């Protein structure tokens, strides 16, 4: 199961620099002109999780395989994108394919780097992008209405329910609010919302790109963004993309740690973005551990054991019998699978078991 976070924003706010730092690659060319990124670049980023190394040490695992998130660097958006301005159509198509939006906002002054709007105002930038996404959603829903009207006249019960939802969503969007502010009444309605594939229904993380000097505490601009995020029930993090690019060039983990400590930072921006991304997408991690490898896997919260097994291999889900389950804390406390079993801390869980974050699982399945 892959999870994609799309990095978006106006041109020249640091999207590609952040992408390069996150993926430790130069796959996305970072340059001082709009539309430098034309095709979306995708980077697989290992998720740092100290628990995995502790599990591997106990089990004597030969390989350590962290779980991964995909980051997609998407071409910069400009005002009028919903009407095809700039690379608007391509931008909107690319953004539909991601699970969450990482919205990079420029929160630094630099006379050498131009700003497409001519003024540094991250909140206004956020509103520009949000407006274009809302206009695109309004256009999409309006087009759907005509087809639904014919079905409603034909007494199609499902069409009536969808039409009512479309009308409710349009009212919210036309009032200047994103679709994600509409709360589904139940799981069926949430599925209908998901099926509409609205751009503004996606979870958003605001990334405040600050100067190196402001990397630890942020500045007035990043605080304004944080206030906006709080109003929207969204999240925001502070990152210096330029600083992250420097850190990415350091291969040695201890050297990275010392560099961060000198700057008063406890972790890299990658760690903060991934943790916030997990919160946005409601993700958890479970582990499979043995002498050959210790591996982390990502699933959504409330995932049941058979579906978690299916992330490893579809045959595991089809033939699922039960899972041998040990919590992370018990695995550590009792020094591995044998100790946990001897102390009655290994449980056999069935098809209705909801996987918990940190579970160490071994699936039994029929061939």
HUVENQUI-V700435 format. One record per residue. SS is DSSP state (H for helix, E for strand, C for the rest). NEAR is the number of other ideal C-beta (glycine too) atoms within 8 Angstrom. D_CENTER is the distance of its C-alpha to the mean C-alpha in Angstrom with 2 decimals. Layout:
ss:near:d_center
SS:NEAR:D_CENTER
SS:NEAR:D_CENTER
This chain:
ss:near:d_center
C:5:13.16
C:4:10.51
C:12:6.80
E:13:6.04
E:17:4.17
E:14:7.53
E:13:9.44
E:13:12.13
C:14:15.18
E:14:18.94
C:11:20.79
C:13:21.65
C:12:19.14
C:12:17.89
H:14:14.95
H:14:16.61
H:12:17.88
H:16:14.51
H:15:13.34
H:15:16.64
H:14:16.33
H:13:12.98
H:11:14.37
C:6:17.92
C:7:19.24
C:5:21.16
C:9:19.84
C:11:18.98
C:7:22.15
C:7:21.91
C:6:24.89
C:6:26.31
C:8:26.53
C:9:24.49
C:10:22.97
C:11:23.18
C:14:20.04
C:6:21.37
C:5:19.64
C:10:15.88
E:11:15.53
E:9:13.17
E:12:12.84
E:8:12.30
E:12:11.59
E:7:13.24
C:12:11.83
C:8:14.78
C:9:16.36
H:6:20.04
H:10:20.79
H:13:20.70
H:9:23.42
H:9:25.53
H:16:25.51
H:12:26.44
H:7:29.25
H:11:30.77
H:12:30.65
C:7:31.77
C:13:29.04
C:6:29.78
E:8:26.20
E:10:22.93
E:7:19.88
C:11:16.48
C:11:13.48
E:9:11.05
E:13:7.62
E:12:8.23
E:14:8.02
E:14:10.14
E:14:12.64
C:13:14.06
C:13:17.60
C:17:18.42
E:15:19.29
C:12:22.66
C:7:24.54
C:10:25.80
H:15:22.96
H:11:23.18
H:7:26.78
C:7:26.06
C:8:26.64
C:12:25.46
C:11:23.01
H:15:21.92
H:7:22.23
H:8:20.33
H:15:17.52
H:13:17.28
H:8:17.53
H:13:14.76
H:14:12.29
H:8:13.33
C:8:12.08
C:13:8.29
C:8:6.29
E:15:4.60
E:12:6.63
E:14:7.10
E:12:10.78
E:14:13.11
E:14:16.43
E:14:19.63
C:15:21.26
C:11:24.06
C:5:27.49
C:6:28.75
C:4:31.69
C:4:31.13
C:7:27.78
C:6:28.27
C:10:26.19
C:10:26.19
C:10:27.19
C:4:29.76
C:6:28.66
C:9:25.97
C:8:24.45
H:14:20.68
H:9:21.00
H:9:22.98
H:14:20.47
H:13:17.72
H:8:20.34
H:12:21.25
H:13:17.88
H:10:17.44
H:8:21.03
H:14:20.67
H:14:17.80
H:14:20.00
H:10:23.03
H:12:21.46
H:15:20.58
H:11:24.16
H:9:25.59
H:11:23.78
H:14:24.92
H:9:28.40
H:8:28.88
H:11:27.98
H:10:30.57
H:8:33.51
H:8:32.84
H:12:32.26
H:9:35.50
H:8:37.56
H:10:36.11
H:11:36.68
H:6:40.28
C:7:40.59
C:5:39.73
C:8:36.45
H:6:35.05
H:7:31.42
H:11:31.69
H:9:32.97
H:10:29.97
H:11:27.54
H:12:29.77
H:8:29.76
H:12:25.97
H:13:25.90
H:8:28.53
H:9:26.66
H:15:23.48
H:11:25.70
H:8:27.46
H:12:24.33
H:15:23.11
H:7:26.66
C:6:26.79
C:5:24.03
C:6:21.20
C:12:17.88
H:14:17.72
H:9:15.09
H:8:18.05
C:10:19.98
C:4:20.04
C:9:20.94
C:4:24.32
C:6:23.57
H:6:21.56
H:6:23.55
H:11:22.74
H:9:18.99
H:8:19.41
H:12:21.40
H:14:18.79
H:8:16.19
H:6:19.00
H:13:19.57
C:7:16.28
C:12:16.33
H:13:14.23
H:12:14.42
H:12:13.45
C:12:9.72
E:10:7.91
E:13:8.21
E:17:7.95
E:15:11.26
E:13:12.00
E:16:15.78
E:14:17.35
C:14:20.66
C:11:23.71
H:8:24.39
H:4:26.84
H:14:24.33
C:12:21.57
C:7:22.67
C:5:23.42
C:11:22.08
C:11:24.54
H:5:25.70
H:13:23.23
H:15:20.15
H:9:21.84
H:10:22.27
H:16:18.57
H:12:17.97
H:8:20.67
H:13:19.15
H:11:15.79
H:8:18.00
H:6:19.93
C:9:17.01
C:4:15.70
C:11:12.50
E:10:11.37
E:13:12.49
E:12:13.00
E:13:15.87
E:15:15.95
C:13:18.84
H:13:17.66
H:10:21.32
H:12:21.57
H:16:18.52
H:11:20.28
H:9:23.37
H:12:21.82
H:9:20.36
C:6:24.02
C:9:25.15
C:4:25.29
C:6:26.76
H:5:24.58
H:6:27.49
H:9:27.92
H:11:24.30
H:8:24.85
H:8:28.14
H:11:26.78
H:12:24.12
H:8:26.86
H:6:29.15
C:10:26.71
C:5:26.18
C:9:22.54
C:3:21.55
C:6:18.52
C:10:16.78
H:14:14.11
H:11:11.99
H:9:12.48
H:12:11.65
H:14:8.37
H:12:7.31
H:8:9.06
H:11:7.62
H:15:3.94
H:9:6.25
H:8:8.15
H:12:6.11
H:12:5.75
C:6:9.15
E:11:9.13
E:13:12.29
E:13:14.14
E:15:17.65
E:16:20.12
E:12:23.00
E:13:25.69
C:8:28.99
C:6:31.39
C:6:29.87
E:10:26.21
E:16:23.76
E:13:20.38
E:13:17.03
E:12:15.20
E:13:11.96
E:13:12.49
E:8:11.64
C:7:13.91
C:5:17.37
C:10:17.43
E:11:21.10
H:18:22.71
H:10:23.70
H:10:20.26
H:15:18.97
H:15:21.97
H:11:21.08
H:9:17.92
H:9:20.53
C:7:23.02
H:6:23.92
H:8:27.43
H:13:26.31
H:11:25.09
H:8:28.18
C:9:30.61
E:14:28.94
E:6:31.66
E:11:30.15
E:14:28.00
E:11:29.49
E:13:27.29
E:13:27.46
C:11:25.33
H:12:24.06
H:7:26.53
H:11:29.40
H:15:28.73
H:10:28.97
H:6:31.88
C:11:33.97
C:7:33.29
C:9:31.72
H:12:32.23
H:7:36.02
H:9:36.27
H:13:33.79
H:9:35.82
H:7:39.10
C:8:37.99
C:5:36.86
C:10:33.16
C:10:32.19
E:7:31.62
E:8:31.91
E:8:29.37
C:7:29.67
C:8:27.73
C:6:26.81
C:10:25.31
E:8:21.81
C:12:20.08
C:8:19.47
C:6:17.16
C:12:19.27
C:12:21.61
E:15:23.62
E:14:24.48
E:8:27.16
E:12:27.42
E:8:30.85
E:11:31.17
C:4:34.07
C:4:34.52
